[in-house]
C-alpha cells in the first residue's frame, strides 16, 4: 500500500516510483500495472454537486422548526397561546412610546393578561405574583452611531414579579422585552413576539404546583425604541432592581426564523453554560458575539443598559431572519412562520428554569470576569463549547502539529523549501488576481449604476462576485499547474494552505479572539485526510494513492469544513444584506459585500487548489464558467433580475425613506424671525440615497441643503435622532411645499436668564413649552465658546467627546409636561475676556418636534405621498426606472425653531 506519494500533473508512469508503508526502499512499478488518470470535468462537477447538496441540507436544518404545541394545561410552552396575544397586540397598530396605542390600548391588554395570571397563582397557592406600572423620569448619555443625550419623562414600564410565597427572593432573574414600536410599524418581531413569549412563560410558571426556588422579574418595557430609555428607567430607579443577579434580553431585527444568542456576559460564564446545556434548540456563536460587540452593526439593545448601568450579566437573544421588514410596515404577525415562536419559547423557558435553580444565581457576580467560553452550534443539532484556556491549547497544538508535519516532509524530501515557497507564491498571486477581479467587478457595478443590485435577491452575490473571483483563482493555479515543475505539487499546495491557516490560527489565538475556533476547524479536518487514506490502505480498500483517492478522501474530510462554511455564509448573507438597506450614505455597500464574497471565494480556492495540480487542463471549464458569468452579468444589468428593490406581498425588499413634513423658523440674536419655510425633509437610509429617488415633486427636484450659513452639524434640519454621521445633511433633501403641517403644540422656547460663572463661563437658563413627545435639541456653541456642562446629565466631555453640535433627544410617555426647564453652561478659554453676551451670540439652539403617532402624524401632503408610494411600488414594469418606487416610508409632521442667544 502506497502511504504518500501523489501524482503530479504530467505524471510519467514509466519513471514513477512509489513508496510503500511496509518498506523503506523504493519499488519500481510496471507501467501497465498502474494507470493514473488525472481529475477531469466530472470530478469538478461532482464537487459542485457535493457542495450544493451540503448547502441544501444546511439550509433545510437552519429553517426547520419544531411542531407547534397547544397545551391547555400550561404544563409546557404553547405557541398557540403566545400567537393569540401577538395578534391582539399587533392589531392595535404602531405603538410608539407616548401614543394612546401604547399608553392605553397595549398596556391595558397586558394588564388583562396579568389578571388571569394572578388568578391562577392565587388558586394554586404555592407562589405569589406582584405587578407594578412604573413611570420613570431621567437622563443619560449614549454613544451609539454618534454621541448624544437622552431625556425621558414618565415613560411606561410594566413590571411583574413571580416567586414562592412569603418573602421575595434576594436573587432574581430578569426577563426583558419591549412592547413599544417605531412609528409606522406594527412591531410583530420587534418586539411584540418577545412580549408574547414572556407572557406565556409567565403563564406556565403561574400554573406551577411547586414553589419557585428564586424569583423571576418580567419587564414589559415601554420605551426601548426611544434609544433604550425604558430599560434605563427600570435599572436605575425601580426598587426591584437590587435583587437582579442575571437577565435575559429578548429582541428582534427581522421576522421569525431561529432566534440567536448573539452576546452573553460580561463575566458570569455560568450563564452562558446554562444556556448551552439547557436550550433544546440551540443557535449561538461566539463569532456573532464578537462581530456585534465590535460596533459594526448599526443596532443596539437593552443589554447595553443592564450591563453598563446595572452592572448585571445576561444573555441577549434576537430574531434576525428577514431583516428587510425590520422597522417597517411589514413587520406583521403572519410573517413569523409556524414553529418559530415555539422553539424560542421552549429554549427560553428551559433556560429560565435552569437559571432559577442554579446555585450560581445566589453567588456574588463576577462582572469583570473575561469571556471563558468558545461556543457555537452545529446547524442547530447540538452545541460545541469549551473553555478559552482549552481553546488556546487546542489551537496552539494544531498550529504546532502543522509545522511539525511540514518539517517532517521537508526532512524526508517529499518536497523542498523551494516547493513550499513556490506554492505560497501561487496562493498569493491567485489572491492578487482575485482582488483585481473584485476591483474590476465593483468598478463595473458602480459605473453602470448597479449598486445594491443584489439587495432584493442575495443569491445573486454568488454570480456577481464569487463566480468571477473563483474563475480568476482557478485560472491562476491552472496556469502554474501547466507551466511549473514541482515535486509533489499537489501535496505542497495542500500543506502550504495548512501553513497559512496555522499562522492565522496562531495570531488570532495570541490576540485572544475566541472566533479562532473557525480557523481551528479549518486546520483540524484537513489533517485527517492522510490518516484516512492510510486506514483505507490498511483495510485494503485502496491500493494506490491516485488522484481519485485524494479527491474522494478530501471530499470526506472537508465535508465538516463545508458545513461550517456554508452555515456561516448563509447567516452572514441573511443578516448583512438587509442591514445594507439601513447602513446609510457613508459606506458603499459594494465595499462590504465584495470583500465578503472574496473571503468566500478565496477560502474555496485555498481548499481546492491542490486538486488543480492533479487535474487535466482546466481551460474548458474556465472558459465555460467565464461565459456563464458574462451571461449572468448581462442579465443582471439589463433585466429586472438586477433591480435592487422589488415589492411583493410575501417578500417586500424595499428602499427605506424618512419623510417629515416640517415647518422651519429661524430667529436672529434679537429674536426677530428672519426666515420661515415649509418643506418635506427626505432621507434615504441606504447608499443609493435621495438622488436615486423617482422623479416626483415630493421626492426630487431640489439641491442638497446649503449649510454654509450655520455651524449646526444637522444643518438646521429636523433630524429625528442623532444619525447625521451615517445620514449627513448633504445626502438629504429639503423639498419646498406650499402646505403647512398641522402642529397642535407650537414650540415656544424662552431664554429666562444669562449668568456669568467665574471669569470664563456663561450659563443660559431656558424654558421650553409646546412640542410633542419626540423632541430634539441641537446645541451649537458659537465663537470661541465650548460646552462646559449642562443640567441634563453630569457629562464627562473627555469620554463623551467634544463636538460642534450636541444632540439631546427628549421624550415623554403617559403625561405631557407643561414646561421643560434646563440650563446650558458655556466656557471660553481662548478670549482674554468674555464677549459681551448682550451684543454677541454665544449659542445657537435648534428645537425640533416630531409627531410620530396619533391624529397629527400625517398632513395631506404626507398622505398623498404614502398613497403614491403604495400604488406605484406594485407595478415595477410600468416604465423604465419604475422600480425606484420600491419604497417603504416612515413619516410624520415636524416643526423646527432656531434661535441665537
Secondary structure, 3 states (H helix, E strand, C coil): CECCCCCCCCCCCCCCEEEECCCCCEEECCHHHCCCCCECHHHHHHHHHHHHHHHHHHHHHHHCCCCCCCCCCCCCCCHHHHHHHHHHHHHCCCCCCCCHHHHHHHHHHHHHHHHHHHHHHHHHCCEEEEEEEECCEEEEEEECCCEEEEEEECCCEEEEEEEECCCCCCCEEEEEEECCCCCCCCCHHHHHHHHHHHHHHHHHHHCCCCCCCCEEEEEEECCCCCCCHHHHHHHHHCHHHHHEEEEEEEEECCCCCCEEEEEEECCCHHHHHHHHHHCCCCCEEHHHHHHHHCCCCCCCCCHHHHHHCCCCCEEEEEECCCHHHCCCCCCCHHHCCCCHHHHHHHHHHHHHHHHHCCHHHHCCCCCCCCCCEEEEEECCCEEEEEEHHHHHHHHHHHHHHHHHHHHHHHHHCCCCHHHHHHHHHHHHHHHHHHHHHHHHHHHHHHHCCCCCCCCCCCCHHHHHHHHHHHHHHHHHHHHHHHHCCCCCHHHHHHHHHHHHHHHHHHHHHHCCCHHHHHHHHHHHHHHHHHHHHHHHHHCCCCCCCCHHHHHHHHHHHHHHHHHHHHHHHHHHHHHHHHHHHHCCCCCCCHHHHHHHHHHHHHHHHHHHHHHHCCECCCHHHHHHHHHHHHHHHHHHHHCHHHCCCECCCCCCECEEEEEEEEEEEEECCCCCEEEEEEEEEEEECCCCCHHHCCCCCCCCCCCCCCCCCCCCCCCCCCCCCCCCCCCCHHHEEEEECCCCCCCCCCCEEEEEEEEEECCCEEEEEEEEECCCCEEEEEEEECCCCEEEEECCCCCCHHHHCCCCCEEEEEEECCCCCCCEEEEEEEECCCCCCCCCCCCCCCEEEEEEEEECCCCCCCCHHHHHHHHHHHHHCCCCCCCCCHHHHCEEEEEEEEEEEEEEC
